[in-house]
């Protein structure tokens, strides 16, 4: 996985060691995949935001819902990752640059308040950003245009 963690403190993102800095950014699933597979597919502002977080030694957050999306994406016929899904998820779990945020009752209530007609994964990711007061790094036009959450396009 190409997600750089050279500037991050030791320990993994799942909580084995306490994260010193609170994240400011939540990655949409497709942004995480692009960051890990082909960083050139990220926009200039997305790359800059990720680089600046790394320079500060600050982790970026990821909704637990993104793990399910990644697993479903990898189960399709098109090969997405250069490594197995198991290796990708293991690398993700041990990467101190990533802080995994769980789906909590507060996130579920916020997702329900967003309303019907939205993809459930998008609702959970937007709700996670809102509950934790994070900027969402996304290229999803529906999310951007909704103005439900601050975004970096």
C-alpha positions as CSV (number, residue, x, y, z in Angstrom):
1,X,0.0,0.0,0.0
2,X,1.4,3.4,-1.0
3,X,0.0,5.4,1.9
4,X,3.0,7.1,3.4
5,X,3.4,7.0,7.1
6,X,7.0,7.9,7.5
7,X,6.1,11.1,9.4
8,X,3.7,9.5,11.8
9,X,4.4,8.4,15.4
10,X,4.9,4.7,16.1
11,X,1.9,2.6,16.8
12,X,-1.1,1.5,14.8
13,X,-4.3,3.4,14.0
14,X,-6.5,0.8,15.7
15,X,-5.5,2.0,19.2
16,X,-2.5,-0.1,20.3
17,X,-0.8,3.2,21.0
18,X,-2.5,6.4,21.7
19,X,-2.7,8.9,18.8
20,X,-1.2,12.2,20.0
21,X,-3.0,14.4,17.5
22,X,-6.7,14.5,16.6
23,X,-7.5,14.1,12.9
24,X,-9.0,17.0,11.0
25,X,-9.9,15.0,7.9
26,X,-12.1,12.0,7.1
27,X,-11.4,10.2,3.9
28,X,-14.2,9.0,1.7
29,X,-13.6,5.4,0.6
30,X,-12.6,6.3,-3.0
31,X,-10.0,8.8,-1.7
32,X,-8.4,6.2,0.4
33,X,-8.3,3.7,-2.5
34,X,-6.8,6.4,-4.8
35,X,-4.2,7.3,-2.1
36,X,-3.2,3.7,-1.7
37,X,-3.3,2.7,-5.4
38,X,-2.7,5.7,-7.6
39,X,-2.1,9.0,-5.8
40,X,-2.2,10.9,-9.1
41,X,-5.9,10.3,-9.2
42,X,-6.4,12.6,-6.3
43,X,-7.0,16.3,-6.9
44,X,-4.3,18.8,-6.1
45,X,-6.3,20.1,-3.1
46,X,-6.8,16.5,-1.8
47,X,-3.0,15.7,-2.1
48,X,-2.1,19.0,-0.5
49,X,-4.5,18.3,2.5
50,X,-3.0,14.8,2.9
51,X,0.5,16.1,2.7
52,X,-0.1,18.8,5.2
53,X,-1.7,16.3,7.7
54,X,1.5,14.1,7.3
55,X,3.7,17.1,7.8
56,X,1.9,17.9,11.1
57,X,2.2,14.2,12.1
58,X,-1.6,14.1,12.2
59,X,-3.6,11.0,11.3
60,X,-6.5,11.0,8.9
61,X,-9.7,9.4,9.9
62,X,-11.6,6.6,8.1
63,X,-15.2,5.5,8.8
64,X,-15.6,1.8,9.6
65,X,-18.1,1.8,6.8
66,X,-15.2,2.2,4.3
67,X,-13.8,-1.2,5.4
68,X,-17.0,-2.8,4.1
69,X,-17.0,-0.8,0.9
70,X,-13.4,-1.8,0.3
71,X,-14.1,-5.5,0.9
72,X,-17.1,-5.4,-1.4
73,X,-15.0,-3.5,-4.1
74,X,-12.3,-6.1,-3.8
75,X,-14.8,-9.0,-4.1
76,X,-15.7,-7.9,-7.6
77,X,-14.2,-9.2,-10.8
78,X,-12.0,-6.2,-11.4
79,X,-8.6,-6.3,-9.6
80,X,-8.3,-3.0,-7.6
81,X,-5.3,-3.6,-5.4
82,X,-1.8,-4.9,-6.1
83,X,-2.0,-7.0,-3.0
84,X,-4.7,-9.2,-1.5
85,X,-7.6,-7.7,0.3
86,X,-6.3,-9.3,3.5
87,X,-2.9,-7.6,3.1
88,X,-4.5,-4.3,2.2
89,X,-6.7,-4.3,5.3
90,X,-3.9,-5.5,7.5
91,X,-1.6,-2.7,6.2
92,X,-4.5,-0.3,6.7
93,X,-5.0,-1.5,10.3
94,X,-1.4,-1.2,11.2
95,X,-0.8,2.2,9.5
96,X,-0.4,5.0,12.1
97,X,-1.5,7.5,9.4
98,X,-5.1,6.1,9.6
99,X,-7.4,6.4,12.6
100,X,-10.4,4.1,12.2
101,X,-13.7,5.6,13.5
102,X,-16.4,3.1,14.5
103,X,-20.0,3.2,13.6
104,X,-21.6,4.3,16.9
105,X,-25.3,5.0,17.9
106,X,-24.6,8.7,17.5
107,X,-23.3,8.2,13.9
108,X,-26.3,5.9,13.1
109,X,-28.8,8.6,14.4
110,X,-27.0,11.3,12.4
111,X,-27.1,9.0,9.3
112,X,-30.8,8.5,9.7
113,X,-31.3,12.3,10.0
114,X,-29.7,12.7,6.5
115,X,-32.8,11.2,5.0
116,X,-33.7,8.5,2.4
117,X,-32.5,8.4,-1.2
118,X,-28.8,8.3,-0.2
119,X,-26.5,5.4,-0.5
120,X,-26.2,3.9,3.0
121,X,-22.4,4.0,2.9
122,X,-22.4,7.7,1.9
123,X,-24.8,8.4,4.7
124,X,-22.6,6.7,7.3
125,X,-19.5,8.4,6.0
126,X,-21.1,11.9,6.0
127,X,-22.6,11.2,9.4
128,X,-19.2,10.2,10.8
129,X,-17.7,13.4,9.5
130,X,-20.5,15.5,11.1
131,X,-20.4,13.7,14.4
132,X,-16.6,14.1,14.7
133,X,-16.6,17.6,13.1
134,X,-14.1,16.6,10.4
135,X,-13.7,17.8,6.9
136,X,-14.5,15.1,4.4
137,X,-12.0,14.5,1.6
138,X,-14.2,13.4,-1.3
139,X,-14.8,13.7,-5.0
140,X,-18.4,12.7,-4.7
141,X,-20.4,15.5,-6.3
142,X,-23.7,14.6,-4.5
143,X,-22.0,14.9,-1.1
144,X,-20.1,18.1,-2.2
145,X,-23.3,19.8,-3.5
146,X,-25.4,18.7,-0.5
147,X,-23.3,21.0,1.8
148,X,-24.2,18.6,4.6
149,X,-20.5,18.5,5.6
150,X,-17.4,20.6,4.9
151,X,-15.4,19.0,2.1
152,X,-12.1,19.1,0.3
153,X,-12.7,18.3,-3.3
